[in-house]
Amino acid sequence: MKKILLLALGFVAAASTAALAAPASEDTHVVTVRYGDLNPNRTADAQRLLVRLDAAAANACGASTFSFREVKDEVRRTACYHASMDRAVAAVNTPAINSLYAQRAQQLAQN
């Protein structure tokens, strides 16, 4: 079964590139994202996987499923979230997910 471990360091530690490479510690949250039911080479499944990765990264970086939209939006602006998403997308590493993630990043940069 396919799965990704999404590592996210706390808000303060996430700002440091060296800290992102550090091994798991008390400040590290590990979220498992399963995608054995998806084919990440297909665009529709890659979109579903990107939604799962987004939710996991937001959760690992401080937003829960019960958080207000504004809280989730703020978490999505943090270095923790971006580093987590970068690692997760790199771990999947398929053309479809890479392309969708690049498009999404470009759209966010324009807003």
ROZA-271995 format. One record per atom (N, C-alpha, C): residue number from 1; residue in three letters; atom name; x, y negated, z negated. Coordinates in nm, 3 decimals. Layout:
SITE     n   res   atom        c1        c2        c3
SITE   NUM   ALA     CA         X         Y         Z
...
This chain:
SITE     n   res   atom        c1        c2        c3
SITE     1   MET      N     0.084     0.118     0.000
SITE     1   MET     CA     0.000     0.000     0.000
SITE     1   MET      C     0.089    -0.124     0.000
SITE     2   LYS      N     0.057    -0.217     0.086
SITE     2   LYS     CA     0.137    -0.338     0.097
SITE     2   LYS      C     0.102    -0.435    -0.014
SITE     3   LYS      N     0.201    -0.501    -0.065
SITE     3   LYS     CA     0.177    -0.605    -0.165
SITE     3   LYS      C     0.293    -0.702    -0.165
SITE     4   ILE      N     0.265    -0.821    -0.213
SITE     4   ILE     CA     0.366    -0.925    -0.224
SITE     4   ILE      C     0.370    -0.969    -0.369
SITE     5   LEU      N     0.488    -0.989    -0.420
SITE     5   LEU     CA     0.500    -1.049    -0.551
SITE     5   LEU      C     0.528    -1.196    -0.530
SITE     6   LEU      N     0.444    -1.278    -0.583
SITE     6   LEU     CA     0.456    -1.422    -0.568
SITE     6   LEU      C     0.510    -1.476    -0.699
SITE     7   LEU      N     0.632    -1.528    -0.695
SITE     7   LEU     CA     0.695    -1.581    -0.816
SITE     7   LEU      C     0.680    -1.731    -0.819
SITE     8   ALA      N     0.643    -1.781    -0.933
SITE     8   ALA     CA     0.631    -1.925    -0.949
SITE     8   ALA      C     0.684    -1.966    -1.085
SITE     9   LEU      N     0.773    -2.060    -1.086
SITE     9   LEU     CA     0.827    -2.111    -1.211
SITE     9   LEU      C     0.739    -2.225    -1.259
SITE    10   GLY      N     0.748    -2.255    -1.387
SITE    10   GLY     CA     0.671    -2.364    -1.445
SITE    10   GLY      C     0.700    -2.496    -1.376
SITE    11   PHE      N     0.612    -2.593    -1.394
SITE    11   PHE     CA     0.622    -2.721    -1.324
SITE    11   PHE      C     0.759    -2.787    -1.339
SITE    12   VAL      N     0.814    -2.788    -1.457
SITE    12   VAL     CA     0.942    -2.855    -1.479
SITE    12   VAL      C     1.055    -2.779    -1.413
SITE    13   ALA      N     1.059    -2.648    -1.431
SITE    13   ALA     CA     1.167    -2.568    -1.375
SITE    13   ALA      C     1.159    -2.558    -1.224
SITE    14   ALA      N     1.040    -2.574    -1.167
SITE    14   ALA     CA     1.023    -2.557    -1.023
SITE    14   ALA      C     1.094    -2.665    -0.943
SITE    15   ALA      N     1.121    -2.777    -1.003
SITE    15   ALA     CA     1.187    -2.885    -0.931
SITE    15   ALA      C     1.332    -2.851    -0.898
SITE    16   SER      N     1.389    -2.757    -0.968
SITE    16   SER     CA     1.529    -2.722    -0.947
SITE    16   SER      C     1.541    -2.604    -0.852
SITE    17   THR      N     1.616    -2.621    -0.745
SITE    17   THR     CA     1.636    -2.513    -0.649
SITE    17   THR      C     1.707    -2.396    -0.715
SITE    18   ALA      N     1.801    -2.423    -0.801
SITE    18   ALA     CA     1.873    -2.316    -0.869
SITE    18   ALA      C     1.777    -2.236    -0.957
SITE    19   ALA      N     1.683    -2.302    -1.019
SITE    19   ALA     CA     1.588    -2.233    -1.105
SITE    19   ALA      C     1.498    -2.140    -1.024
SITE    20   LEU      N     1.469    -2.176    -0.899
SITE    20   LEU     CA     1.383    -2.093    -0.817
SITE    20   LEU      C     1.449    -1.959    -0.785
SITE    21   ALA      N     1.580    -1.955    -0.783
SITE    21   ALA     CA     1.651    -1.832    -0.753
SITE    21   ALA      C     1.675    -1.748    -0.878
SITE    22   ALA      N     1.640    -1.802    -0.992
SITE    22   ALA     CA     1.667    -1.733    -1.118
SITE    22   ALA      C     1.579    -1.608    -1.131
SITE    23   PRO      N     1.627    -1.509    -1.204
SITE    23   PRO     CA     1.546    -1.389    -1.227
SITE    23   PRO      C     1.425    -1.422    -1.315
SITE    24   ALA      N     1.329    -1.333    -1.316
SITE    24   ALA     CA     1.207    -1.355    -1.393
SITE    24   ALA      C     1.240    -1.380    -1.539
SITE    25   SER      N     1.169    -1.477    -1.597
SITE    25   SER     CA     1.187    -1.509    -1.738
SITE    25   SER      C     1.050    -1.538    -1.797
SITE    26   GLU      N     1.048    -1.590    -1.918
SITE    26   GLU     CA     0.921    -1.621    -1.982
SITE    26   GLU      C     0.844    -1.729    -1.906
SITE    27   ASP      N     0.913    -1.816    -1.834
SITE    27   ASP     CA     0.849    -1.923    -1.761
SITE    27   ASP      C     0.802    -1.881    -1.622
SITE    28   THR      N     0.825    -1.757    -1.585
SITE    28   THR     CA     0.792    -1.709    -1.452
SITE    28   THR      C     0.660    -1.633    -1.455
SITE    29   HIS      N     0.576    -1.661    -1.357
SITE    29   HIS     CA     0.449    -1.590    -1.343
SITE    29   HIS      C     0.458    -1.506    -1.217
SITE    30   VAL      N     0.422    -1.382    -1.227
SITE    30   VAL     CA     0.422    -1.293    -1.111
SITE    30   VAL      C     0.277    -1.260    -1.078
SITE    31   VAL      N     0.240    -1.286    -0.955
SITE    31   VAL     CA     0.105    -1.255    -0.908
SITE    31   VAL      C     0.119    -1.159    -0.792
SITE    32   THR      N     0.052    -1.048    -0.799
SITE    32   THR     CA     0.055    -0.950    -0.690
SITE    32   THR      C    -0.058    -0.979    -0.593
SITE    33   VAL      N    -0.024    -0.990    -0.467
SITE    33   VAL     CA    -0.124    -1.012    -0.362
SITE    33   VAL      C    -0.124    -0.886    -0.276
SITE    34   ARG      N    -0.232    -0.815    -0.279
SITE    34   ARG     CA    -0.244    -0.692    -0.200
SITE    34   ARG      C    -0.304    -0.726    -0.064
SITE    35   TYR      N    -0.249    -0.664     0.038
SITE    35   TYR     CA    -0.304    -0.687     0.172
SITE    35   TYR      C    -0.300    -0.562     0.258
SITE    36   GLY      N    -0.306    -0.448     0.193
SITE    36   GLY     CA    -0.308    -0.321     0.265
SITE    36   GLY      C    -0.431    -0.306     0.353
SITE    37   ASP      N    -0.537    -0.380     0.321
SITE    37   ASP     CA    -0.660    -0.375     0.400
SITE    37   ASP      C    -0.654    -0.469     0.520
SITE    38   LEU      N    -0.546    -0.544     0.536
SITE    38   LEU     CA    -0.533    -0.641     0.643
SITE    38   LEU      C    -0.418    -0.605     0.736
SITE    39   ASN      N    -0.428    -0.651     0.859
SITE    39   ASN     CA    -0.318    -0.641     0.954
SITE    39   ASN      C    -0.268    -0.784     0.977
SITE    40   PRO      N    -0.159    -0.824     0.910
SITE    40   PRO     CA    -0.114    -0.964     0.918
SITE    40   PRO      C    -0.066    -1.006     1.056
SITE    41   ASN      N    -0.063    -0.913     1.151
SITE    41   ASN     CA    -0.029    -0.949     1.289
SITE    41   ASN      C    -0.150    -0.999     1.365
SITE    42   ARG      N    -0.269    -0.976     1.313
SITE    42   ARG     CA    -0.393    -1.026     1.375
SITE    42   ARG      C    -0.426    -1.161     1.313
SITE    43   THR      N    -0.465    -1.255     1.396
SITE    43   THR     CA    -0.490    -1.392     1.349
SITE    43   THR      C    -0.596    -1.397     1.239
SITE    44   ALA      N    -0.707    -1.327     1.257
SITE    44   ALA     CA    -0.814    -1.332     1.157
SITE    44   ALA      C    -0.767    -1.277     1.022
SITE    45   ASP      N    -0.692    -1.167     1.026
SITE    45   ASP     CA    -0.641    -1.111     0.901
SITE    45   ASP      C    -0.531    -1.199     0.842
SITE    46   ALA      N    -0.451    -1.261     0.927
SITE    46   ALA     CA    -0.347    -1.352     0.878
SITE    46   ALA      C    -0.412    -1.470     0.807
SITE    47   GLN      N    -0.526    -1.518     0.858
SITE    47   GLN     CA    -0.597    -1.628     0.791
SITE    47   GLN      C    -0.648    -1.583     0.654
SITE    48   ARG      N    -0.701    -1.462     0.647
SITE    48   ARG     CA    -0.749    -1.410     0.518
SITE    48   ARG      C    -0.632    -1.397     0.419
SITE    49   LEU      N    -0.520    -1.347     0.469
SITE    49   LEU     CA    -0.403    -1.332     0.383
SITE    49   LEU      C    -0.352    -1.466     0.335
SITE    50   LEU      N    -0.353    -1.566     0.421
SITE    50   LEU     CA    -0.308    -1.699     0.382
SITE    50   LEU      C    -0.398    -1.756     0.271
SITE    51   VAL      N    -0.528    -1.728     0.278
SITE    51   VAL     CA    -0.620    -1.771     0.172
SITE    51   VAL      C    -0.584    -1.701     0.041
SITE    52   ARG      N    -0.554    -1.573     0.047
SITE    52   ARG     CA    -0.515    -1.499    -0.073
SITE    52   ARG      C    -0.384    -1.552    -0.131
SITE    53   LEU      N    -0.288    -1.579    -0.044
SITE    53   LEU     CA    -0.160    -1.632    -0.090
SITE    53   LEU      C    -0.178    -1.770    -0.153
SITE    54   ASP      N    -0.262    -1.852    -0.092
SITE    54   ASP     CA    -0.291    -1.985    -0.145
SITE    54   ASP      C    -0.349    -1.975    -0.286
SITE    55   ALA      N    -0.447    -1.889    -0.303
SITE    55   ALA     CA    -0.510    -1.874    -0.435
SITE    55   ALA      C    -0.410    -1.822    -0.538
SITE    56   ALA      N    -0.326    -1.728    -0.498
SITE    56   ALA     CA    -0.227    -1.673    -0.590
SITE    56   ALA      C    -0.122    -1.777    -0.629
SITE    57   ALA      N    -0.076    -1.854    -0.531
SITE    57   ALA     CA     0.024    -1.958    -0.560
SITE    57   ALA      C    -0.035    -2.065    -0.650
SITE    58   ALA      N    -0.157    -2.106    -0.623
SITE    58   ALA     CA    -0.223    -2.206    -0.707
SITE    58   ALA      C    -0.239    -2.153    -0.849
SITE    59   ASN      N    -0.279    -2.027    -0.861
SITE    59   ASN     CA    -0.296    -1.966    -0.992
SITE    59   ASN      C    -0.164    -1.956    -1.066
SITE    60   ALA      N    -0.060    -1.912    -0.998
SITE    60   ALA     CA     0.071    -1.896    -1.061
SITE    60   ALA      C     0.130    -2.030    -1.105
SITE    61   CYS      N     0.089    -2.136    -1.039
SITE    61   CYS     CA     0.144    -2.269    -1.068
SITE    61   CYS      C     0.055    -2.353    -1.158
SITE    62   GLY      N    -0.053    -2.295    -1.208
SITE    62   GLY     CA    -0.129    -2.367    -1.310
SITE    62   GLY      C    -0.277    -2.388    -1.286
SITE    63   ALA      N    -0.329    -2.355    -1.171
SITE    63   ALA     CA    -0.473    -2.371    -1.146
SITE    63   ALA      C    -0.538    -2.233    -1.152
SITE    64   SER      N    -0.648    -2.225    -1.221
SITE    64   SER     CA    -0.720    -2.098    -1.227
SITE    64   SER      C    -0.836    -2.101    -1.127
SITE    65   THR      N    -0.901    -1.990    -1.114
SITE    65   THR     CA    -1.017    -1.986    -1.024
SITE    65   THR      C    -1.129    -2.075    -1.078
SITE    66   PHE      N    -1.123    -2.108    -1.206
SITE    66   PHE     CA    -1.225    -2.192    -1.268
SITE    66   PHE      C    -1.186    -2.341    -1.270
SITE    67   SER      N    -1.071    -2.373    -1.221
SITE    67   SER     CA    -1.026    -2.513    -1.220
SITE    67   SER      C    -1.110    -2.596    -1.124
SITE    68   PHE      N    -1.125    -2.723    -1.157
SITE    68   PHE     CA    -1.191    -2.815    -1.066
SITE    68   PHE      C    -1.110    -2.828    -0.938
SITE    69   ARG      N    -1.176    -2.862    -0.829
SITE    69   ARG     CA    -1.110    -2.877    -0.700
SITE    69   ARG      C    -0.995    -2.977    -0.708
SITE    70   GLU      N    -1.015    -3.084    -0.784
SITE    70   GLU     CA    -0.911    -3.186    -0.797
SITE    70   GLU      C    -0.785    -3.130    -0.863
SITE    71   VAL      N    -0.803    -3.042    -0.960
SITE    71   VAL     CA    -0.690    -2.979    -1.027
SITE    71   VAL      C    -0.616    -2.889    -0.927
SITE    72   LYS      N    -0.690    -2.810    -0.852
SITE    72   LYS     CA    -0.629    -2.722    -0.752
SITE    72   LYS      C    -0.555    -2.804    -0.647
SITE    73   ASP      N    -0.614    -2.917    -0.606
SITE    73   ASP     CA    -0.548    -3.002    -0.507
SITE    73   ASP      C    -0.417    -3.058    -0.561
SITE    74   GLU      N    -0.416    -3.098    -0.688
SITE    74   GLU     CA    -0.292    -3.149    -0.749
SITE    74   GLU      C    -0.186    -3.041    -0.759
SITE    75   VAL      N    -0.225    -2.920    -0.796
SITE    75   VAL     CA    -0.130    -2.809    -0.805
SITE    75   VAL      C    -0.072    -2.782    -0.667
SITE    76   ARG      N    -0.153    -2.793    -0.563
SITE    76   ARG     CA    -0.106    -2.767    -0.426
SITE    76   ARG      C    -0.006    -2.873    -0.378
SITE    77   ARG      N     0.010    -2.979    -0.452
SITE    77   ARG     CA     0.108    -3.082    -0.417
SITE    77   ARG      C     0.242    -3.061    -0.489
SITE    78   THR      N     0.249    -2.962    -0.576
SITE    78   THR     CA     0.370    -2.944    -0.657
SITE    78   THR      C     0.477    -2.864    -0.584
SITE    79   ALA      N     0.600    -2.882    -0.631
SITE    79   ALA     CA     0.712    -2.803    -0.577
SITE    79   ALA      C     0.693    -2.655    -0.607
SITE    80   CYS      N     0.636    -2.625    -0.721
SITE    80   CYS     CA     0.609    -2.487    -0.759
SITE    80   CYS      C     0.522    -2.419    -0.654
SITE    81   TYR      N     0.414    -2.482    -0.617
SITE    81   TYR     CA     0.321    -2.425    -0.519
SITE    81   TYR      C     0.390    -2.407    -0.383
SITE    82   HIS      N     0.458    -2.510    -0.337
SITE    82   HIS     CA     0.523    -2.502    -0.206
SITE    82   HIS      C     0.631    -2.395    -0.202
SITE    83   ALA      N     0.709    -2.385    -0.308
SITE    83   ALA     CA     0.813    -2.282    -0.313
SITE    83   ALA      C     0.750    -2.143    -0.316
SITE    84   SER      N     0.642    -2.128    -0.390
SITE    84   SER     CA     0.574    -1.999    -0.397
SITE    84   SER      C     0.518    -1.958    -0.262
SITE    85   MET      N     0.454    -2.052    -0.194
SITE    85   MET     CA     0.398    -2.023    -0.062
SITE    85   MET      C     0.509    -1.992     0.038
SITE    86   ASP      N     0.617    -2.067     0.033
SITE    86   ASP     CA     0.729    -2.043     0.125
SITE    86   ASP      C     0.783    -1.901     0.106
SITE    87   ARG      N     0.801    -1.860    -0.020
SITE    87   ARG     CA     0.853    -1.725    -0.047
SITE    87   ARG      C     0.755    -1.617    -0.002
SITE    88   ALA      N     0.628    -1.638    -0.029
SITE    88   ALA     CA     0.527    -1.537     0.006
SITE    88   ALA      C     0.515    -1.521     0.157
SITE    89   VAL      N     0.510    -1.632     0.229
SITE    89   VAL     CA     0.500    -1.626     0.375
SITE    89   VAL      C     0.626    -1.562     0.433
SITE    90   ALA      N     0.741    -1.594     0.378
SITE    90   ALA     CA     0.865    -1.534     0.424
SITE    90   ALA      C     0.867    -1.383     0.397
SITE    91   ALA      N     0.806    -1.341     0.287
SITE    91   ALA     CA     0.803    -1.199     0.254
SITE    91   ALA      C     0.715    -1.121     0.353
SITE    92   VAL      N     0.604    -1.180     0.395
SITE    92   VAL     CA     0.517    -1.115     0.494
SITE    92   VAL      C     0.586    -1.118     0.630
SITE    93   ASN      N     0.633    -1.234     0.669
SITE    93   ASN     CA     0.715    -1.254     0.789
SITE    93   ASN      C     0.660    -1.190     0.916
SITE    94   THR      N     0.538    -1.230     0.953
SITE    94   THR     CA     0.484    -1.191     1.082
SITE    94   THR      C     0.460    -1.317     1.163
SITE    95   PRO      N     0.464    -1.310     1.296
SITE    95   PRO     CA     0.442    -1.430     1.377
SITE    95   PRO      C     0.309    -1.499     1.347
SITE    96   ALA      N     0.204    -1.422     1.326
SITE    96   ALA     CA     0.071    -1.481     1.302
SITE    96   ALA      C     0.069    -1.561     1.173
SITE    97   ILE      N     0.119    -1.503     1.064
SITE    97   ILE     CA     0.117    -1.574     0.935
SITE    97   ILE      C     0.212    -1.692     0.937
SITE    98   ASN      N     0.329    -1.675     1.000
SITE    98   ASN     CA     0.425    -1.786     1.009
SITE    98   ASN      C     0.366    -1.903     1.086
SITE    99   SER      N     0.298    -1.874     1.197
SITE    99   SER     CA     0.239    -1.978     1.280
SITE    99   SER      C     0.127    -2.051     1.206
SITE   100   LEU      N     0.039    -1.975     1.142
SITE   100   LEU     CA    -0.071    -2.037     1.068
SITE   100   LEU      C    -0.020    -2.122     0.953
SITE   101   TYR      N     0.082    -2.074     0.885
SITE   101   TYR     CA     0.137    -2.150     0.773
SITE   101   TYR      C     0.203    -2.279     0.822
SITE   102   ALA      N     0.274    -2.271     0.935
SITE   102   ALA     CA     0.336    -2.390     0.992
SITE   102   ALA      C     0.230    -2.492     1.034
SITE   103   GLN      N     0.123    -2.445     1.095
SITE   103   GLN     CA     0.013    -2.534     1.134
SITE   103   GLN      C    -0.049    -2.600     1.012
SITE   104   ARG      N    -0.069    -2.521     0.908
SITE   104   ARG     CA    -0.129    -2.572     0.785
SITE   104   ARG      C    -0.039    -2.678     0.721
SITE   105   ALA      N     0.090    -2.653     0.719
SITE   105   ALA     CA     0.184    -2.748     0.662
SITE   105   ALA      C     0.183    -2.878     0.740
SITE   106   GLN      N     0.174    -2.867     0.871
SITE   106   GLN     CA     0.171    -2.985     0.956
SITE   106   GLN      C     0.043    -3.066     0.931
SITE   107   GLN      N    -0.069    -2.998     0.915
SITE   107   GLN     CA    -0.195    -3.068     0.887
SITE   107   GLN      C    -0.189    -3.139     0.751
SITE   108   LEU      N    -0.133    -3.072     0.653
SITE   108   LEU     CA    -0.122    -3.134     0.520
SITE   108   LEU      C    -0.030    -3.255     0.523
SITE   109   ALA      N     0.075    -3.249     0.602
SITE   109   ALA     CA     0.169    -3.361     0.612
SITE   109   ALA      C     0.103    -3.482     0.677
SITE   110   GLN      N     0.009    -3.459     0.766
SITE   110   GLN     CA    -0.059    -3.568     0.835
SITE   110   GLN      C    -0.163    -3.636     0.745
SITE   111   ASN      N    -0.210    -3.564     0.643
SITE   111   ASN     CA    -0.314    -3.621     0.555
SITE   111   ASN      C    -0.257    -3.703     0.445
